[in-house]
Amino acid sequence: MSSKGGKSTVAKRTIKHILITQPRPESDKSPYFELAKKFNLELEFCPFIKLEGIPAKDFRKQKIDIAAHTGIIFTSRNAIDHFFRLCEEMKVSISQDTKYYCITEAVALYLQKFILYRKRKVFFGADGSNKSLFDVIAKHKANEKFLYVCSENQQDSEIVNWLKAHQCAFTLGFMYRSVSCDIKPLFAKKSFDLICFFTPSGIRSLFDSFPQFVQQQMLIGAFGSNTIRAVEEQGLQLSIVAPAPKAPSMVAALDQYLSAVSSKK
């Protein structure tokens, strides 16, 4: 990994090795593998962060009455997992009238693991952006008391600032924390043409392992407005962003980008 020496200019290059900063898909039918076949890619899957649940005894110190909230805000499946874990550990009963506000439809559908989805009030943003989530919340914020379930070291202030600016009654519920993984051994063995990030914590993990990281010719993709902002705040250049109107997923965004690159050769 190169030492830092100012902002780099990303040059056009052949894309062969791609690093996906998430766990390897369990199914061989994952669209990632179809993408690899289509463009003859070598994909590496490696999470840059690991999540630790905050124990119930520590969560109680936040003095939050979960049942007193009428709307729960989720921006990830991990948030859902830890919310219901803590509710079970603390024997908290969630009212059937509780509303759930999710960043994407995929996150909303994940609620089916814990609730009777069709019998509950579940809302989600249209395109996965914070703005689309805000549009949904704005329609229901009257008399709503929100609980925003997030990481103890969450870096996103946009949601919090919006809730404050629009005078929403809300509480921050820290139910898990992200811990950076040591990724130095991975980069010691391999080099990558493109890295795809999915959380601001993933960006932080990169700089935790390589404080003097310089992008050079490496391409970067980012999913979600919070991750995009984290990449830009580090002075890195983005080549691929998702979700987008014609690319709702990272796989779709990669397909679109790689197709465009191939057509220019």
C-alpha positions as CSV (number, residue, x, y, z in Angstrom):
1,M,0.0,0.0,0.0
2,S,1.4,3.3,-1.0
3,S,2.3,6.1,1.4
4,K,0.3,9.3,1.3
5,G,1.5,12.1,-0.8
6,G,-1.5,14.2,-1.8
7,K,-4.7,13.4,-3.8
8,S,-4.1,10.9,-6.6
9,T,-5.5,11.0,-10.1
10,V,-7.3,7.8,-11.0
11,A,-6.3,6.6,-14.4
12,K,-8.2,4.3,-16.9
13,R,-7.2,0.7,-16.4
14,T,-8.2,-2.8,-17.1
15,I,-10.4,-4.1,-14.3
16,K,-9.7,-7.7,-13.3
17,H,-9.4,-8.0,-9.5
18,I,-12.3,-6.6,-7.5
19,L,-12.5,-6.5,-3.7
20,I,-16.0,-6.6,-2.2
21,T,-15.9,-5.5,1.4
22,Q,-18.7,-7.8,2.5
23,P,-18.9,-11.5,3.4
24,R,-18.8,-14.0,0.5
25,P,-22.4,-14.8,-0.6
26,E,-23.6,-18.2,0.7
27,S,-25.3,-19.1,-2.6
28,D,-23.5,-19.9,-5.7
29,K,-26.3,-18.3,-7.6
30,S,-25.4,-14.8,-6.3
31,P,-25.4,-12.2,-9.0
32,Y,-21.8,-11.4,-8.1
33,F,-20.7,-14.7,-9.5
34,E,-22.8,-14.1,-12.7
35,L,-21.0,-10.8,-13.0
36,A,-17.6,-12.5,-12.6
37,K,-18.4,-14.9,-15.4
38,K,-19.7,-12.1,-17.7
39,F,-16.6,-10.0,-17.4
40,N,-14.0,-12.6,-16.5
41,L,-13.4,-11.1,-13.1
42,E,-11.6,-12.4,-10.0
43,L,-13.7,-11.4,-7.0
44,E,-12.4,-11.3,-3.4
45,F,-14.9,-11.0,-0.5
46,C,-13.5,-9.6,2.8
47,P,-15.5,-7.7,5.4
48,F,-13.6,-4.6,6.6
49,I,-15.5,-4.4,9.9
50,K,-17.1,-6.7,12.4
51,L,-20.1,-5.8,14.5
52,E,-20.4,-6.4,18.2
53,G,-23.7,-6.3,20.0
54,I,-24.0,-4.1,23.0
55,P,-25.1,-6.2,26.0
56,A,-28.4,-5.6,27.6
57,K,-26.7,-4.5,30.8
58,D,-24.8,-1.8,29.0
59,F,-27.8,-0.8,26.9
60,R,-29.8,-0.2,30.1
61,K,-27.3,2.5,31.0
62,Q,-28.8,4.6,28.1
63,K,-32.1,4.6,30.1
64,I,-34.2,4.2,27.0
65,D,-37.8,2.9,27.2
66,I,-38.0,1.0,23.9
67,A,-41.8,0.4,24.3
68,A,-42.5,4.1,24.7
69,H,-41.5,4.7,21.0
70,T,-44.1,4.5,18.3
71,G,-41.7,4.5,15.2
72,I,-38.4,2.6,14.8
73,I,-35.9,3.8,12.2
74,F,-33.7,1.1,10.6
75,T,-30.8,1.8,8.1
76,S,-29.5,-1.8,8.0
77,R,-30.3,-5.4,8.6
78,N,-27.8,-5.4,11.4
79,A,-29.8,-2.7,13.2
80,I,-32.9,-4.9,13.0
81,D,-31.0,-8.0,14.3
82,H,-29.7,-6.1,17.3
83,F,-33.0,-4.3,18.0
84,F,-34.9,-7.6,18.3
85,R,-32.0,-9.3,20.1
86,L,-32.1,-6.6,22.9
87,C,-35.9,-6.7,23.0
88,E,-35.7,-10.4,23.6
89,E,-32.9,-10.2,26.2
90,M,-34.8,-7.5,28.1
91,K,-38.2,-9.1,27.6
92,V,-39.5,-5.9,25.9
93,S,-42.9,-6.4,24.2
94,I,-43.3,-4.4,21.0
95,S,-46.8,-3.1,20.2
96,Q,-48.5,-4.3,17.0
97,D,-49.1,-0.6,16.3
98,T,-45.4,0.2,16.2
99,K,-44.3,1.6,12.8
100,Y,-41.0,0.7,11.1
101,Y,-39.2,3.2,8.9
102,C,-36.5,1.5,6.7
103,I,-33.8,2.9,4.4
104,T,-34.6,0.4,1.6
105,E,-37.2,-2.1,0.7
106,A,-34.6,-4.9,1.2
107,V,-34.1,-3.8,4.8
108,A,-37.9,-3.5,5.3
109,L,-38.4,-7.1,4.0
110,Y,-35.8,-8.4,6.4
111,L,-38.3,-7.5,9.2
112,Q,-40.2,-10.7,8.1
113,K,-37.7,-12.6,10.1
114,F,-39.1,-11.1,13.3
115,I,-42.6,-9.8,12.7
116,L,-45.8,-10.7,10.7
117,Y,-44.8,-8.2,7.9
118,R,-48.2,-7.8,6.3
119,K,-49.9,-7.0,9.6
120,R,-47.5,-4.3,10.6
121,K,-47.0,-0.7,9.4
122,V,-43.7,-0.8,7.5
123,F,-42.4,2.1,5.4
124,F,-39.3,2.4,3.3
125,G,-37.5,4.9,1.0
126,A,-37.9,4.8,-2.7
127,D,-34.3,4.7,-3.8
128,G,-32.2,3.9,-0.7
129,S,-31.1,7.5,-0.1
130,N,-31.5,9.4,3.1
131,K,-33.7,11.9,1.3
132,S,-36.2,9.2,0.3
133,L,-36.3,8.0,3.9
134,F,-36.9,11.6,5.1
135,D,-39.8,11.9,2.6
136,V,-41.4,8.9,4.2
137,I,-40.8,10.0,7.8
138,A,-42.1,13.5,7.0
139,K,-45.5,12.1,6.1
140,H,-45.9,10.4,9.5
141,K,-43.9,12.5,11.9
142,A,-46.9,14.1,13.6
143,N,-47.3,12.7,17.1
144,E,-44.6,10.0,16.4
145,K,-41.9,9.3,18.8
146,F,-38.9,7.8,16.9
147,L,-36.2,5.4,18.0
148,Y,-33.2,5.6,15.6
149,V,-31.4,2.3,16.0
150,C,-27.7,2.8,15.2
151,S,-24.1,1.9,16.0
152,E,-22.4,3.3,19.1
153,N,-19.7,4.8,16.8
154,Q,-22.1,5.7,14.0
155,Q,-20.6,8.5,11.8
156,D,-23.8,9.6,10.1
157,S,-25.2,12.9,11.4
158,E,-27.4,13.6,8.4
159,I,-30.3,11.6,9.8
160,V,-29.9,13.1,13.3
161,N,-29.6,16.6,11.9
162,W,-32.7,16.2,9.8
163,L,-34.7,14.8,12.7
164,K,-33.6,17.8,14.8
165,A,-34.3,20.4,12.0
166,H,-37.8,19.0,11.5
167,Q,-38.5,19.0,15.2
168,C,-39.1,15.3,15.4
169,A,-39.4,13.6,18.8
170,F,-36.6,11.0,18.7
171,T,-34.1,9.0,20.7
172,L,-30.7,7.6,19.5
173,G,-30.5,3.9,20.5
174,F,-27.0,2.6,20.4
175,M,-27.4,-1.2,20.2
176,Y,-24.2,-2.3,18.5
177,R,-20.7,-1.1,17.6
178,S,-18.5,-1.6,14.6
179,V,-14.8,-2.7,15.0
180,S,-12.2,-2.4,12.3
181,C,-10.7,-5.6,11.0
182,D,-6.9,-5.9,10.3
183,I,-6.8,-6.0,6.5
184,K,-3.1,-5.6,6.1
185,P,-2.5,-9.3,5.5
186,L,-5.0,-9.2,2.6
187,F,-3.3,-6.4,0.8
188,A,0.1,-8.0,1.5
189,K,-1.0,-11.0,-0.6
190,K,-3.0,-9.3,-3.4
191,S,-3.5,-6.1,-5.3
192,F,-6.9,-4.9,-6.5
193,D,-8.1,-2.8,-9.4
194,L,-11.4,-1.8,-7.7
195,I,-12.7,-1.8,-4.1
196,C,-16.4,-1.6,-3.3
197,F,-17.5,-0.1,0.0
198,F,-20.9,-0.3,1.7
199,T,-20.5,1.6,5.0
200,P,-18.6,4.6,6.4
201,S,-17.1,2.2,8.9
202,G,-15.5,0.3,6.0
203,I,-13.8,3.4,4.9
204,R,-12.6,4.1,8.5
205,S,-11.2,0.5,8.6
206,L,-9.2,1.1,5.5
207,F,-7.5,4.1,7.1
208,D,-7.1,2.3,10.4
209,S,-5.0,-0.3,8.7
210,F,-3.3,2.2,6.3
211,P,-3.3,5.7,7.8
212,Q,-1.2,7.0,4.8
213,F,-3.4,5.3,2.1
214,V,-3.2,6.8,-1.4
215,Q,-5.6,5.8,-4.0
216,Q,-3.2,6.0,-7.0
217,Q,-4.9,4.0,-9.9
218,M,-7.3,2.0,-7.7
219,L,-11.0,2.5,-8.5
220,I,-13.5,2.9,-5.8
221,G,-17.2,2.1,-5.6
222,A,-19.6,3.1,-2.8
223,F,-23.1,2.1,-1.9
224,G,-25.4,4.5,0.0
225,S,-25.2,8.2,0.5
226,N,-23.4,7.9,3.9
227,T,-20.7,5.8,2.4
228,I,-20.3,8.1,-0.6
229,R,-19.9,11.0,1.7
230,A,-17.3,9.1,3.8
231,V,-15.3,8.4,0.6
232,E,-15.4,12.0,-0.5
233,E,-14.4,13.3,2.9
234,Q,-11.2,11.3,2.7
235,G,-10.4,13.0,-0.6
236,L,-10.8,9.9,-2.6
237,Q,-12.2,9.7,-6.1
238,L,-15.4,7.7,-6.8
239,S,-15.9,5.9,-10.0
240,I,-19.0,3.9,-9.1
241,V,-22.0,4.9,-7.0
242,A,-25.1,3.0,-6.0
243,P,-28.0,3.0,-5.6
244,A,-28.8,5.0,-8.8
245,P,-32.0,5.2,-11.0
246,K,-30.7,2.5,-13.3
247,A,-28.5,0.7,-10.7
248,P,-30.4,-0.1,-7.5
249,S,-27.6,-2.5,-6.3
250,M,-23.8,-2.6,-6.3
251,V,-23.9,-5.5,-8.7
252,A,-26.1,-3.5,-11.1
253,A,-23.8,-0.5,-10.8
254,L,-20.7,-2.6,-11.5
255,D,-22.4,-4.2,-14.5
256,Q,-23.2,-0.8,-15.9
257,Y,-19.7,0.5,-15.3
258,L,-17.9,-2.5,-16.7
259,S,-20.2,-2.6,-19.8
260,A,-19.4,1.0,-20.5
261,V,-15.6,0.4,-20.1
262,S,-15.8,-2.7,-22.4
263,S,-17.6,-0.8,-25.1
264,K,-14.9,1.8,-25.3
265,K,-12.1,-0.7,-25.9
